[in-house]
């Protein structure tokens, strides 16, 4: 069978045709010639390709049925693949070994699909892109950088560190939000109990007073009556609102508006922005250090961001550079970068060390995000205390003011 191939060796990118029994055998021939295969396509044998695609589809269906893949699975996969590629093991043989040793059934099924697609001649990044539930856009974009530069082993090491950092950030967020979430849940339960049980018990007493009730008491009674009579409508409305909100987020305008809003949320917004800038700076530094042109690097960096607003700004930067603008001017026009980032870009352009300074920006903001996540609970705590105090004040005034007035009236009548 004849295969058309594209690969990279010490002299640069190469391409051609060769005869082999299978795509795996063709890849082995290329490696023996010192060529790292990037693409292998069969010139004949469409049935075999269809069969491989069918096996990959079945493996993907099994992965969906057997549950998701954890971050730990991805960490192990990236680290092991880096080690194997660095040791000179061919990519197909490395994937075969990782498939056999995978502890997760879902991960094993996913790697089977990757191998099937790779053997049919599809590029590795496209093989990963066929499984968006497992490999996100950042993972695929970084693998594409590795294919462009011939540094796949380094890319998978970078992905390992990135996934490790992302897992650490999630743990920090959970730790910081544990106390505020507990307080909010307790307050919600308390409000529900007061509206459904406590206020109705006092309603009869308030009705016998025969006097005009304070505003706070009237508000509590109206809220309690509405909750008892129309509580089921509130629940249905809440469920419908959540479903509509999730559907809206799946649209392009909705996702763009939500991602823009997340950057403006008090307390959390600056943390999200710094985390995004750290990811972008790290991706840009890696792409530039690997020899990718600035325009191509920005195209890859735009795909690594999971914030549509920032991604669109980076795409705008790429278009501006293609029109002849400098990187600094394009970054200023984007209006999303902090003064620190702009200053680093300016110095980097003057010295020709943009990649080094972008790595420093990534480290700087990465450390700041870690610190701010650790203190996030302390920043939210005063807001919760004020909100809880206002709630207690309203309840106290609404329940005890009429009783206080009744006591004063009784004392006045005795005198």
C-alpha positions as CSV (number, residue, x, y, z in Angstrom):
1,X,0.0,0.0,0.0
2,X,1.3,3.5,-0.9
3,X,1.3,6.3,1.8
4,X,1.8,10.0,1.5
5,X,3.7,11.3,4.5
6,X,4.9,14.6,6.1
7,X,7.4,14.7,8.8
8,X,10.3,16.6,10.4
9,X,14.0,15.7,10.7
10,X,17.1,17.6,11.6
11,X,17.1,19.5,8.3
12,X,13.4,20.6,8.7
13,X,10.0,19.6,7.4
14,X,10.0,16.8,4.8
15,X,7.3,15.0,2.7
16,X,7.0,12.2,0.2
17,X,5.5,8.8,-0.5
18,X,6.5,5.2,0.5
19,X,5.2,1.7,0.3
20,X,4.3,-0.1,3.5
21,X,1.9,-2.8,4.8
22,X,0.1,-0.3,7.2
23,X,0.3,3.2,8.5
24,X,2.2,1.9,11.6
25,X,4.8,0.2,9.4
26,X,5.1,3.4,7.3
27,X,5.7,5.4,10.5
28,X,8.3,2.9,11.6
29,X,10.2,3.2,8.3
30,X,10.2,7.0,8.7
31,X,11.6,6.8,12.2
32,X,14.4,4.5,11.1
33,X,15.3,7.2,8.6
34,X,15.5,9.7,11.4
35,X,12.2,11.4,10.5
36,X,9.4,12.2,13.1
37,X,6.1,11.5,11.2
38,X,3.5,14.3,11.5
39,X,1.0,13.0,8.9
40,X,0.6,9.7,7.1
41,X,-2.3,9.3,4.6
42,X,-3.1,6.2,2.6
43,X,-3.3,6.7,-1.2
44,X,-5.6,3.6,-1.4
45,X,-7.4,1.3,1.0
46,X,-10.4,3.5,1.9
47,X,-12.1,0.5,3.4
48,X,-9.3,0.0,5.9
49,X,-9.5,3.7,6.9
50,X,-13.3,3.4,7.4
51,X,-12.8,0.4,9.5
52,X,-10.3,2.2,11.7
53,X,-12.6,5.2,12.0
54,X,-15.4,2.8,13.0
55,X,-13.3,1.3,15.7
56,X,-12.4,4.8,17.0
57,X,-16.0,5.8,17.0
58,X,-16.9,2.7,19.0
59,X,-14.1,3.4,21.5
60,X,-15.3,7.0,21.9
61,X,-18.9,5.7,22.6
62,X,-17.5,3.3,25.2
63,X,-15.6,6.2,26.8
64,X,-18.8,8.2,27.0
65,X,-20.7,5.3,28.6
66,X,-18.0,4.4,31.1
67,X,-17.8,7.9,32.6
68,X,-15.4,10.9,32.5
69,X,-11.7,11.1,32.8
70,X,-10.2,12.7,35.8
71,X,-7.5,15.4,35.9
72,X,-5.2,12.8,37.6
73,X,-5.6,10.6,34.5
74,X,-4.6,13.5,32.2
75,X,-1.6,14.3,34.4
76,X,-0.3,10.8,34.3
77,X,-0.9,10.6,30.5
78,X,1.0,13.9,29.8
79,X,3.9,13.0,32.1
80,X,4.3,9.4,30.8
81,X,4.0,10.5,27.1
82,X,6.7,13.2,27.7
83,X,9.0,10.6,29.2
84,X,8.5,8.1,26.3
85,X,8.9,10.7,23.6
86,X,12.0,12.1,25.2
87,X,13.5,8.6,25.3
88,X,13.0,8.2,21.6
89,X,10.0,5.9,21.7
90,X,7.8,6.3,18.5
91,X,4.5,8.0,19.1
92,X,2.4,5.0,18.0
93,X,4.3,2.6,20.2
94,X,4.1,5.1,23.1
95,X,0.3,5.3,22.8
96,X,0.1,1.5,22.6
97,X,2.0,1.2,25.8
98,X,0.0,3.9,27.6
99,X,-3.3,2.3,26.4
100,X,-2.3,-1.1,27.9
101,X,-1.2,0.5,31.2
102,X,-4.1,3.0,31.6
103,X,-5.9,2.4,34.9
104,X,-9.1,4.1,33.7
105,X,-11.3,2.2,31.3
106,X,-12.5,5.6,29.9
107,X,-8.9,6.7,29.3
108,X,-8.0,3.4,27.6
109,X,-11.0,3.7,25.3
110,X,-10.0,7.3,24.5
111,X,-6.4,6.3,23.6
112,X,-7.7,3.5,21.4
113,X,-9.6,6.1,19.4
114,X,-6.5,8.3,19.2
115,X,-4.4,5.4,17.9
116,X,-7.0,4.4,15.3
117,X,-7.2,8.0,14.0
118,X,-3.4,8.4,14.0
119,X,-2.8,5.1,12.1
120,X,-5.3,6.3,9.5
121,X,-3.0,9.2,8.7
122,X,-4.6,12.0,10.8
123,X,-2.3,14.5,12.6
124,X,-1.9,14.0,16.3
125,X,-3.5,17.3,17.2
126,X,-6.5,16.5,15.1
127,X,-6.8,13.1,16.7
128,X,-7.0,14.8,20.1
129,X,-9.4,17.4,18.7
130,X,-11.9,14.7,17.8
131,X,-12.5,14.1,21.5
132,X,-13.3,17.6,22.9
133,X,-14.8,16.0,26.1
134,X,-11.3,14.6,27.0
135,X,-8.8,17.0,25.4
136,X,-9.8,20.7,25.6
137,X,-8.9,23.4,23.1
138,X,-5.8,24.4,25.1
139,X,-4.4,20.8,25.0
140,X,-5.0,20.5,21.2
141,X,-3.5,23.9,20.5
142,X,-0.4,23.1,22.5
143,X,0.0,19.8,20.7
144,X,-0.3,21.7,17.4
145,X,2.6,23.9,18.5
146,X,4.6,20.8,19.2
147,X,3.9,19.5,15.7
148,X,4.9,22.8,14.1
149,X,8.2,23.0,16.1
150,X,9.1,19.3,16.4
151,X,9.1,19.5,20.2
152,X,6.3,17.3,21.2
153,X,8.2,15.9,24.2
154,X,8.6,19.4,25.6
155,X,5.0,20.3,24.9
156,X,3.7,17.4,26.9
157,X,5.9,18.3,29.8
158,X,4.5,21.8,29.6
159,X,1.0,20.4,29.5
160,X,1.8,18.3,32.6
161,X,2.8,21.4,34.5
162,X,-0.2,23.3,33.2
163,X,-2.6,20.6,34.3
164,X,-0.9,20.4,37.7
165,X,-1.3,24.2,38.1
166,X,-5.0,24.0,37.0
167,X,-5.7,21.3,39.5
168,X,-4.0,23.2,42.3
169,X,-6.1,26.3,41.4
170,X,-9.3,24.3,41.5
171,X,-8.3,23.0,44.9
172,X,-7.6,26.5,46.1
173,X,-10.9,27.8,44.8
174,X,-12.8,25.0,46.6
175,X,-11.0,25.6,49.8
176,X,-11.6,29.4,49.6
177,X,-15.4,29.0,48.8
178,X,-16.1,26.2,51.3
179,X,-16.9,28.6,54.2
180,X,-18.9,31.2,52.1
181,X,-21.0,28.5,50.5
182,X,-21.7,26.9,53.9
183,X,-22.8,30.3,55.2
184,X,-25.0,30.9,52.2
185,X,-26.7,27.5,52.4
186,X,-27.3,28.0,56.1
187,X,-28.8,31.4,55.5
188,X,-31.1,30.1,52.7
189,X,-32.3,27.3,54.9
190,X,-32.9,29.7,57.8
191,X,-34.9,32.1,55.6
192,X,-37.0,29.2,54.3
193,X,-37.8,27.9,57.8
194,X,-38.7,31.4,59.0
195,X,-41.0,32.1,56.1
196,X,-42.8,28.7,56.2
197,X,-42.9,28.0,60.0
198,X,-42.0,31.0,62.2
199,X,-43.8,33.9,60.5
200,X,-47.2,32.1,60.1
201,X,-47.1,31.3,63.8
202,X,-46.8,35.0,64.6
203,X,-49.4,36.0,62.0
204,X,-52.4,35.2,64.2
205,X,-50.8,37.2,67.1
206,X,-50.2,40.2,64.9
207,X,-53.8,40.0,63.6
208,X,-55.2,40.3,67.1
209,X,-53.3,43.5,67.8
210,X,-55.8,45.5,65.9
211,X,-53.1,48.2,65.1
212,X,-51.2,49.1,62.1
213,X,-48.1,46.9,61.8
214,X,-44.6,48.2,61.1
215,X,-43.3,48.2,57.6
216,X,-40.7,45.5,58.3
217,X,-43.5,43.2,59.8
218,X,-45.8,43.8,56.8
219,X,-42.9,42.9,54.4
220,X,-42.2,39.7,56.3
221,X,-45.9,38.7,56.3
222,X,-46.3,39.4,52.6
223,X,-43.1,37.4,51.8
224,X,-44.3,34.5,54.0
225,X,-47.7,34.4,52.4
226,X,-46.3,34.5,48.9
227,X,-43.8,31.7,49.7
228,X,-46.5,29.5,51.1
229,X,-49.0,30.0,48.3
230,X,-46.7,30.3,45.3
231,X,-43.5,28.5,46.4
232,X,-43.9,25.8,43.8
233,X,-44.0,28.5,41.1
234,X,-40.8,29.9,42.5
235,X,-39.1,26.5,42.2
236,X,-40.4,26.0,38.7
237,X,-39.3,29.5,37.7
238,X,-35.9,28.9,39.2
239,X,-35.4,25.6,37.3
240,X,-36.6,27.2,34.1
241,X,-34.2,30.1,34.6
242,X,-31.3,27.8,35.1
243,X,-32.1,25.8,32.0
244,X,-32.5,28.9,29.9
245,X,-29.3,30.3,31.3
246,X,-27.4,27.2,30.4
247,X,-28.9,27.2,26.9
248,X,-27.9,30.9,26.5
249,X,-24.4,30.1,27.5
250,X,-24.1,27.6,24.6
251,X,-24.7,30.4,22.1
252,X,-21.8,32.5,20.8
253,X,-23.2,35.9,22.0
254,X,-24.2,34.4,25.3
255,X,-20.8,32.9,26.0
256,X,-19.0,36.1,25.0
257,X,-21.2,38.2,27.2
258,X,-20.8,35.9,30.2
259,X,-17.0,35.7,29.8
260,X,-16.9,39.5,29.6
261,X,-19.0,39.8,32.7
262,X,-16.8,37.4,34.7
263,X,-13.9,39.8,34.3
264,X,-15.9,42.6,35.9
265,X,-17.3,40.8,38.9
266,X,-16.0,42.4,42.2
267,X,-13.3,40.4,44.1
268,X,-13.4,37.5,41.7
269,X,-13.0,39.4,38.4
270,X,-9.4,40.5,38.9
271,X,-8.4,37.0,39.9
272,X,-10.0,35.6,36.7
273,X,-8.2,38.2,34.6
274,X,-4.8,37.5,36.1
275,X,-5.3,33.7,35.7
276,X,-6.2,34.2,32.0
277,X,-3.2,36.5,31.4
278,X,-0.9,34.0,33.1
279,X,-2.1,31.3,30.8
280,X,-1.8,33.5,27.7
281,X,1.7,34.7,28.6
282,X,2.8,31.1,29.3
283,X,1.4,29.9,25.9
284,X,2.9,32.8,24.0
285,X,6.3,32.3,25.6
286,X,6.4,28.7,24.7
287,X,5.3,29.3,21.1
288,X,7.8,32.0,20.6
289,X,10.6,30.0,22.3
290,X,9.8,27.2,19.9
291,X,10.4,29.4,16.9
292,X,6.8,30.0,15.9
293,X,6.1,33.3,14.1
294,X,4.3,36.0,16.1
295,X,1.2,35.8,14.0
296,X,0.9,32.0,14.2
297,X,1.8,32.1,17.9
298,X,-1.1,34.5,18.6
299,X,-3.5,32.3,16.6
300,X,-2.5,29.4,18.9
301,X,-2.7,31.5,22.0
302,X,-6.2,32.6,21.1
303,X,-7.3,29.0,21.1
304,X,-5.7,28.3,24.5
305,X,-7.9,30.8,26.3
306,X,-11.2,29.5,27.6
307,X,-12.5,33.1,27.8
308,X,-14.2,34.1,24.6
309,X,-13.8,37.8,25.3
310,X,-10.0,37.6,25.7
311,X,-9.7,35.1,22.8
312,X,-11.4,37.6,20.5
313,X,-9.0,40.3,21.7
314,X,-6.0,38.1,20.9
315,X,-7.4,37.4,17.5
316,X,-7.7,41.1,17.0
317,X,-4.1,41.5,17.9
318,X,-3.1,38.9,15.3
319,X,-5.0,40.8,12.6
320,X,-3.4,44.1,13.6
321,X,0.1,42.5,13.4
322,X,-0.7,41.1,10.0
323,X,-1.6,44.7,8.9
324,X,1.9,45.8,10.0
325,X,1.3,47.0,13.6
326,X,3.8,46.2,16.4
327,X,3.0,43.7,19.1
328,X,2.9,46.5,21.7
329,X,0.5,48.7,19.7
330,X,-1.7,45.7,19.0
331,X,-1.8,44.8,22.7
332,X,-2.7,48.4,23.6
333,X,-5.5,48.4,21.1
334,X,-6.9,45.2,22.6
335,X,-7.6,47.0,25.9
336,X,-7.5,43.9,27.9
337,X,-3.9,43.7,29.1
338,X,-2.7,45.3,32.4
339,X,0.1,47.9,32.5
340,X,2.5,45.3,33.7
341,X,2.0,43.1,30.6
342,X,2.2,46.1,28.3
343,X,5.5,47.2,29.9
344,X,6.9,43.8,29.6
345,X,5.9,43.6,25.9
346,X,7.5,47.0,25.3
347,X,10.8,45.9,26.9
348,X,10.7,42.6,25.1
349,X,10.3,44.1,21.7
350,X,13.2,46.5,22.3
351,X,15.5,43.7,23.5
352,X,14.2,40.8,21.4
353,X,13.4,38.8,24.5
354,X,9.5,38.8,24.4
355,X,9.4,35.0,25.2
356,X,11.5,35.4,28.4
357,X,9.5,38.4,29.6
358,X,6.2,36.7,28.9
359,X,7.4,33.7,31.0
360,X,8.1,36.2,33.8
361,X,4.6,37.6,33.4
362,X,3.2,34.1,33.6
363,X,5.2,33.3,36.8
364,X,4.3,36.7,38.3
365,X,0.5,36.4,37.8
366,X,0.5,32.7,38.6
367,X,2.0,33.5,42.0
368,X,-0.5,36.4,42.5
369,X,-3.4,34.2,41.6
370,X,-2.3,31.6,44.2
371,X,-2.0,34.2,46.9
372,X,-5.4,35.8,46.1
373,X,-7.1,32.5,46.0
374,X,-5.7,31.7,49.5
375,X,-7.1,35.0,50.8
376,X,-10.4,34.9,48.8
377,X,-12.3,33.6,51.8
378,X,-11.1,36.4,54.0
379,X,-12.1,39.0,51.3
380,X,-15.7,37.5,51.0
381,X,-16.2,37.1,54.8
382,X,-16.9,40.8,55.5
383,X,-19.5,40.9,52.8
384,X,-21.2,37.8,54.2
385,X,-21.1,39.3,57.7
386,X,-22.8,42.6,56.6
387,X,-25.4,40.7,54.6
388,X,-26.1,38.4,57.5
389,X,-26.4,41.3,59.9
390,X,-28.9,43.1,57.6
391,X,-31.0,39.9,57.4
392,X,-31.0,39.4,61.2
393,X,-31.9,43.1,61.7
394,X,-34.9,42.8,59.3
395,X,-36.1,39.7,61.0
396,X,-35.7,41.1,64.5
397,X,-37.5,44.3,63.6
398,X,-40.3,42.5,61.8
399,X,-41.0,40.0,64.6
400,X,-40.2,41.9,67.8
401,X,-41.4,45.4,67.0
402,X,-45.2,44.5,67.1
403,X,-44.6,42.5,70.3
404,X,-42.7,45.5,71.8
405,X,-45.6,47.8,70.8
406,X,-48.1,45.4,72.4
407,X,-46.1,45.3,75.6
408,X,-45.9,49.1,75.8
409,X,-49.7,49.3,75.1
410,X,-50.4,46.9,77.9
411,X,-48.2,48.8,80.4
412,X,-49.9,52.1,79.4
413,X,-53.3,50.6,80.0
414,X,-52.4,49.5,83.5
415,X,-51.2,53.0,84.4
